[in-house]
Amino acid sequence: MAFGRILSGDPSKRSKLYLAIGAVSLAKAIALRKDQDRFRRELLDAAMFIGVGLALRKYSQVKAEKRAELESQIPDWAISAATSPAAKQGVRSVANRRLGGQSESEPTVRDRARGMLSG
């Protein structure tokens, strides 16, 4: 799995997944303790999964702290303005224009075709 893909999404959920896989691998290593080669491989796998899980958990905590720190620096009026429906509509229309998409006031090809067929 690519490193960037590991960090994308919700690292908290992924950390739990990696920790669970590590725990299962550790249990499997304990069950296979009589076979030295398989025991070492399973123990190494368990250590890697648990290590990645702990690293993702720490990354999630740092990410949440940074987000809280940034949000504490933004004034309340800016947060309320950014979450208003008018602001969302403005951002959406600017994004559509920048990306070359249709603005929401222009009819799409599908709308024009339906209008011609119904009329």
PyMOL commands that place a pseudoatom at each C-alpha (Angstrom):
pseudoatom trace, name=CA, resn=MET, resi=1, chain=A, elem=C, hetatm=0, pos=[0.000, 0.000, 0.000]
pseudoatom trace, name=CA, resn=ALA, resi=2, chain=A, elem=C, hetatm=0, pos=[1.330, 3.453, -0.896]
pseudoatom trace, name=CA, resn=PHE, resi=3, chain=A, elem=C, hetatm=0, pos=[2.338, 5.718, 1.975]
pseudoatom trace, name=CA, resn=GLY, resi=4, chain=A, elem=C, hetatm=0, pos=[0.078, 8.549, 0.803]
pseudoatom trace, name=CA, resn=ARG, resi=5, chain=A, elem=C, hetatm=0, pos=[-2.873, 6.205, 0.621]
pseudoatom trace, name=CA, resn=ILE, resi=6, chain=A, elem=C, hetatm=0, pos=[-2.286, 5.078, 4.212]
pseudoatom trace, name=CA, resn=LEU, resi=7, chain=A, elem=C, hetatm=0, pos=[-2.496, 8.696, 5.397]
pseudoatom trace, name=CA, resn=SER, resi=8, chain=A, elem=C, hetatm=0, pos=[-5.586, 9.544, 3.361]
pseudoatom trace, name=CA, resn=GLY, resi=9, chain=A, elem=C, hetatm=0, pos=[-9.051, 9.070, 4.721]
pseudoatom trace, name=CA, resn=ASP, resi=10, chain=A, elem=C, hetatm=0, pos=[-9.615, 8.825, 8.441]
pseudoatom trace, name=CA, resn=PRO, resi=11, chain=A, elem=C, hetatm=0, pos=[-6.310, 7.813, 10.066]
pseudoatom trace, name=CA, resn=SER, resi=12, chain=A, elem=C, hetatm=0, pos=[-8.109, 6.993, 13.312]
pseudoatom trace, name=CA, resn=LYS, resi=13, chain=A, elem=C, hetatm=0, pos=[-10.200, 4.265, 11.645]
pseudoatom trace, name=CA, resn=ARG, resi=14, chain=A, elem=C, hetatm=0, pos=[-7.207, 2.953, 9.738]
pseudoatom trace, name=CA, resn=SER, resi=15, chain=A, elem=C, hetatm=0, pos=[-5.147, 2.808, 12.936]
pseudoatom trace, name=CA, resn=LYS, resi=16, chain=A, elem=C, hetatm=0, pos=[-7.786, 0.612, 14.547]
pseudoatom trace, name=CA, resn=LEU, resi=17, chain=A, elem=C, hetatm=0, pos=[-7.745, -1.659, 11.501]
pseudoatom trace, name=CA, resn=TYR, resi=18, chain=A, elem=C, hetatm=0, pos=[-3.957, -2.008, 11.558]
pseudoatom trace, name=CA, resn=LEU, resi=19, chain=A, elem=C, hetatm=0, pos=[-3.941, -2.612, 15.320]
pseudoatom trace, name=CA, resn=ALA, resi=20, chain=A, elem=C, hetatm=0, pos=[-6.611, -5.319, 14.920]
pseudoatom trace, name=CA, resn=ILE, resi=21, chain=A, elem=C, hetatm=0, pos=[-4.658, -7.017, 12.142]
pseudoatom trace, name=CA, resn=GLY, resi=22, chain=A, elem=C, hetatm=0, pos=[-1.530, -6.829, 14.301]
pseudoatom trace, name=CA, resn=ALA, resi=23, chain=A, elem=C, hetatm=0, pos=[-3.356, -8.393, 17.236]
pseudoatom trace, name=CA, resn=VAL, resi=24, chain=A, elem=C, hetatm=0, pos=[-4.630, -11.245, 15.065]
pseudoatom trace, name=CA, resn=SER, resi=25, chain=A, elem=C, hetatm=0, pos=[-1.149, -11.767, 13.673]
pseudoatom trace, name=CA, resn=LEU, resi=26, chain=A, elem=C, hetatm=0, pos=[0.285, -11.781, 17.194]
pseudoatom trace, name=CA, resn=ALA, resi=27, chain=A, elem=C, hetatm=0, pos=[-2.273, -14.391, 18.262]
pseudoatom trace, name=CA, resn=LYS, resi=28, chain=A, elem=C, hetatm=0, pos=[-1.373, -16.438, 15.217]
pseudoatom trace, name=CA, resn=ALA, resi=29, chain=A, elem=C, hetatm=0, pos=[2.332, -16.166, 16.091]
pseudoatom trace, name=CA, resn=ILE, resi=30, chain=A, elem=C, hetatm=0, pos=[1.629, -17.403, 19.608]
pseudoatom trace, name=CA, resn=ALA, resi=31, chain=A, elem=C, hetatm=0, pos=[-0.334, -20.337, 18.189]
pseudoatom trace, name=CA, resn=LEU, resi=32, chain=A, elem=C, hetatm=0, pos=[2.586, -21.201, 15.877]
pseudoatom trace, name=CA, resn=ARG, resi=33, chain=A, elem=C, hetatm=0, pos=[5.331, -20.818, 18.482]
pseudoatom trace, name=CA, resn=LYS, resi=34, chain=A, elem=C, hetatm=0, pos=[6.615, -24.378, 17.956]
pseudoatom trace, name=CA, resn=ASP, resi=35, chain=A, elem=C, hetatm=0, pos=[7.526, -23.692, 14.306]
pseudoatom trace, name=CA, resn=GLN, resi=36, chain=A, elem=C, hetatm=0, pos=[10.392, -21.184, 14.636]
pseudoatom trace, name=CA, resn=ASP, resi=37, chain=A, elem=C, hetatm=0, pos=[10.357, -19.844, 11.045]
pseudoatom trace, name=CA, resn=ARG, resi=38, chain=A, elem=C, hetatm=0, pos=[6.617, -19.200, 10.893]
pseudoatom trace, name=CA, resn=PHE, resi=39, chain=A, elem=C, hetatm=0, pos=[6.686, -17.835, 14.449]
pseudoatom trace, name=CA, resn=ARG, resi=40, chain=A, elem=C, hetatm=0, pos=[9.327, -15.258, 13.482]
pseudoatom trace, name=CA, resn=ARG, resi=41, chain=A, elem=C, hetatm=0, pos=[7.485, -14.255, 10.302]
pseudoatom trace, name=CA, resn=GLU, resi=42, chain=A, elem=C, hetatm=0, pos=[4.161, -13.835, 12.113]
pseudoatom trace, name=CA, resn=LEU, resi=43, chain=A, elem=C, hetatm=0, pos=[5.852, -11.962, 14.942]
pseudoatom trace, name=CA, resn=LEU, resi=44, chain=A, elem=C, hetatm=0, pos=[7.501, -9.631, 12.427]
pseudoatom trace, name=CA, resn=ASP, resi=45, chain=A, elem=C, hetatm=0, pos=[4.169, -9.072, 10.652]
pseudoatom trace, name=CA, resn=ALA, resi=46, chain=A, elem=C, hetatm=0, pos=[2.461, -8.380, 13.969]
pseudoatom trace, name=CA, resn=ALA, resi=47, chain=A, elem=C, hetatm=0, pos=[5.160, -5.890, 14.940]
pseudoatom trace, name=CA, resn=MET, resi=48, chain=A, elem=C, hetatm=0, pos=[4.875, -4.064, 11.616]
pseudoatom trace, name=CA, resn=PHE, resi=49, chain=A, elem=C, hetatm=0, pos=[1.080, -3.840, 11.717]
pseudoatom trace, name=CA, resn=ILE, resi=50, chain=A, elem=C, hetatm=0, pos=[1.037, -2.725, 15.336]
pseudoatom trace, name=CA, resn=GLY, resi=51, chain=A, elem=C, hetatm=0, pos=[3.775, -0.174, 14.599]
pseudoatom trace, name=CA, resn=VAL, resi=52, chain=A, elem=C, hetatm=0, pos=[1.871, 1.288, 11.662]
pseudoatom trace, name=CA, resn=GLY, resi=53, chain=A, elem=C, hetatm=0, pos=[-1.325, 1.324, 13.740]
pseudoatom trace, name=CA, resn=LEU, resi=54, chain=A, elem=C, hetatm=0, pos=[0.366, 3.211, 16.571]
pseudoatom trace, name=CA, resn=ALA, resi=55, chain=A, elem=C, hetatm=0, pos=[1.966, 5.650, 14.124]
pseudoatom trace, name=CA, resn=LEU, resi=56, chain=A, elem=C, hetatm=0, pos=[-1.412, 6.310, 12.475]
pseudoatom trace, name=CA, resn=ARG, resi=57, chain=A, elem=C, hetatm=0, pos=[-3.020, 6.839, 15.874]
pseudoatom trace, name=CA, resn=LYS, resi=58, chain=A, elem=C, hetatm=0, pos=[-0.328, 9.404, 16.762]
pseudoatom trace, name=CA, resn=TYR, resi=59, chain=A, elem=C, hetatm=0, pos=[-0.747, 11.060, 13.346]
pseudoatom trace, name=CA, resn=SER, resi=60, chain=A, elem=C, hetatm=0, pos=[-4.501, 11.263, 13.927]
pseudoatom trace, name=CA, resn=GLN, resi=61, chain=A, elem=C, hetatm=0, pos=[-3.976, 12.915, 17.310]
pseudoatom trace, name=CA, resn=VAL, resi=62, chain=A, elem=C, hetatm=0, pos=[-1.505, 15.447, 15.906]
pseudoatom trace, name=CA, resn=LYS, resi=63, chain=A, elem=C, hetatm=0, pos=[-3.846, 16.177, 13.000]
pseudoatom trace, name=CA, resn=ALA, resi=64, chain=A, elem=C, hetatm=0, pos=[-6.766, 16.786, 15.380]
pseudoatom trace, name=CA, resn=GLU, resi=65, chain=A, elem=C, hetatm=0, pos=[-4.628, 19.057, 17.573]
pseudoatom trace, name=CA, resn=LYS, resi=66, chain=A, elem=C, hetatm=0, pos=[-3.485, 21.112, 14.561]
pseudoatom trace, name=CA, resn=ARG, resi=67, chain=A, elem=C, hetatm=0, pos=[-7.049, 21.396, 13.272]
pseudoatom trace, name=CA, resn=ALA, resi=68, chain=A, elem=C, hetatm=0, pos=[-8.264, 22.575, 16.693]
pseudoatom trace, name=CA, resn=GLU, resi=69, chain=A, elem=C, hetatm=0, pos=[-5.396, 25.051, 16.869]
pseudoatom trace, name=CA, resn=LEU, resi=70, chain=A, elem=C, hetatm=0, pos=[-6.221, 26.464, 13.440]
pseudoatom trace, name=CA, resn=GLU, resi=71, chain=A, elem=C, hetatm=0, pos=[-9.931, 26.640, 14.182]
pseudoatom trace, name=CA, resn=SER, resi=72, chain=A, elem=C, hetatm=0, pos=[-9.264, 28.481, 17.428]
pseudoatom trace, name=CA, resn=GLN, resi=73, chain=A, elem=C, hetatm=0, pos=[-7.461, 31.209, 15.453]
pseudoatom trace, name=CA, resn=ILE, resi=74, chain=A, elem=C, hetatm=0, pos=[-10.400, 31.822, 13.086]
pseudoatom trace, name=CA, resn=PRO, resi=75, chain=A, elem=C, hetatm=0, pos=[-12.948, 34.365, 14.308]
pseudoatom trace, name=CA, resn=ASP, resi=76, chain=A, elem=C, hetatm=0, pos=[-16.501, 33.107, 14.937]
pseudoatom trace, name=CA, resn=TRP, resi=77, chain=A, elem=C, hetatm=0, pos=[-18.005, 35.453, 12.334]
pseudoatom trace, name=CA, resn=ALA, resi=78, chain=A, elem=C, hetatm=0, pos=[-15.738, 33.965, 9.639]
pseudoatom trace, name=CA, resn=ILE, resi=79, chain=A, elem=C, hetatm=0, pos=[-16.801, 30.423, 10.524]
pseudoatom trace, name=CA, resn=SER, resi=80, chain=A, elem=C, hetatm=0, pos=[-20.491, 31.317, 10.385]
pseudoatom trace, name=CA, resn=ALA, resi=81, chain=A, elem=C, hetatm=0, pos=[-20.001, 33.138, 7.068]
pseudoatom trace, name=CA, resn=ALA, resi=82, chain=A, elem=C, hetatm=0, pos=[-18.148, 30.186, 5.548]
pseudoatom trace, name=CA, resn=THR, resi=83, chain=A, elem=C, hetatm=0, pos=[-20.851, 27.708, 6.540]
pseudoatom trace, name=CA, resn=SER, resi=84, chain=A, elem=C, hetatm=0, pos=[-23.780, 29.778, 5.295]
pseudoatom trace, name=CA, resn=PRO, resi=85, chain=A, elem=C, hetatm=0, pos=[-25.714, 28.492, 2.247]
pseudoatom trace, name=CA, resn=ALA, resi=86, chain=A, elem=C, hetatm=0, pos=[-24.826, 31.621, 0.254]
pseudoatom trace, name=CA, resn=ALA, resi=87, chain=A, elem=C, hetatm=0, pos=[-21.109, 31.072, 0.842]
pseudoatom trace, name=CA, resn=LYS, resi=88, chain=A, elem=C, hetatm=0, pos=[-21.378, 27.428, -0.172]
pseudoatom trace, name=CA, resn=GLN, resi=89, chain=A, elem=C, hetatm=0, pos=[-23.211, 28.420, -3.358]
pseudoatom trace, name=CA, resn=GLY, resi=90, chain=A, elem=C, hetatm=0, pos=[-20.554, 31.022, -4.162]
pseudoatom trace, name=CA, resn=VAL, resi=91, chain=A, elem=C, hetatm=0, pos=[-17.717, 28.557, -3.696]
pseudoatom trace, name=CA, resn=ARG, resi=92, chain=A, elem=C, hetatm=0, pos=[-19.543, 25.994, -5.821]
pseudoatom trace, name=CA, resn=SER, resi=93, chain=A, elem=C, hetatm=0, pos=[-20.074, 28.453, -8.699]
pseudoatom trace, name=CA, resn=VAL, resi=94, chain=A, elem=C, hetatm=0, pos=[-16.436, 29.647, -8.612]
pseudoatom trace, name=CA, resn=ALA, resi=95, chain=A, elem=C, hetatm=0, pos=[-15.258, 26.033, -8.646]
pseudoatom trace, name=CA, resn=ASN, resi=96, chain=A, elem=C, hetatm=0, pos=[-17.517, 25.231, -11.607]
pseudoatom trace, name=CA, resn=ARG, resi=97, chain=A, elem=C, hetatm=0, pos=[-16.175, 28.205, -13.569]
pseudoatom trace, name=CA, resn=ARG, resi=98, chain=A, elem=C, hetatm=0, pos=[-12.556, 27.372, -12.762]
pseudoatom trace, name=CA, resn=LEU, resi=99, chain=A, elem=C, hetatm=0, pos=[-12.966, 23.717, -13.650]
pseudoatom trace, name=CA, resn=GLY, resi=100, chain=A, elem=C, hetatm=0, pos=[-14.734, 24.524, -16.905]
pseudoatom trace, name=CA, resn=GLY, resi=101, chain=A, elem=C, hetatm=0, pos=[-18.023, 23.065, -15.776]
pseudoatom trace, name=CA, resn=GLN, resi=102, chain=A, elem=C, hetatm=0, pos=[-21.472, 24.465, -16.329]
pseudoatom trace, name=CA, resn=SER, resi=103, chain=A, elem=C, hetatm=0, pos=[-22.677, 27.069, -13.910]
pseudoatom trace, name=CA, resn=GLU, resi=104, chain=A, elem=C, hetatm=0, pos=[-25.814, 26.080, -12.076]
pseudoatom trace, name=CA, resn=SER, resi=105, chain=A, elem=C, hetatm=0, pos=[-27.923, 28.715, -13.858]
pseudoatom trace, name=CA, resn=GLU, resi=106, chain=A, elem=C, hetatm=0, pos=[-27.109, 27.354, -17.344]
pseudoatom trace, name=CA, resn=PRO, resi=107, chain=A, elem=C, hetatm=0, pos=[-29.194, 24.392, -18.474]
pseudoatom trace, name=CA, resn=THR, resi=108, chain=A, elem=C, hetatm=0, pos=[-27.308, 21.189, -19.187]
pseudoatom trace, name=CA, resn=VAL, resi=109, chain=A, elem=C, hetatm=0, pos=[-27.514, 19.259, -22.441]
pseudoatom trace, name=CA, resn=ARG, resi=110, chain=A, elem=C, hetatm=0, pos=[-29.821, 16.773, -20.732]
pseudoatom trace, name=CA, resn=ASP, resi=111, chain=A, elem=C, hetatm=0, pos=[-32.166, 19.577, -19.607]
pseudoatom trace, name=CA, resn=ARG, resi=112, chain=A, elem=C, hetatm=0, pos=[-32.248, 21.071, -23.102]
pseudoatom trace, name=CA, resn=ALA, resi=113, chain=A, elem=C, hetatm=0, pos=[-32.955, 17.664, -24.646]
pseudoatom trace, name=CA, resn=ARG, resi=114, chain=A, elem=C, hetatm=0, pos=[-35.784, 17.012, -22.211]
pseudoatom trace, name=CA, resn=GLY, resi=115, chain=A, elem=C, hetatm=0, pos=[-37.224, 20.427, -22.978]
pseudoatom trace, name=CA, resn=MET, resi=116, chain=A, elem=C, hetatm=0, pos=[-37.168, 19.767, -26.707]
pseudoatom trace, name=CA, resn=LEU, resi=117, chain=A, elem=C, hetatm=0, pos=[-38.776, 16.333, -26.344]
pseudoatom trace, name=CA, resn=SER, resi=118, chain=A, elem=C, hetatm=0, pos=[-41.486, 17.494, -23.976]
pseudoatom trace, name=CA, resn=GLY, resi=119, chain=A, elem=C, hetatm=0, pos=[-42.357, 20.631, -25.965]
for i in range(1, 119): cmd.bond("trace and resi %d" % i, "trace and resi %d" % (i + 1))
show_as sticks, trace
zoom trace
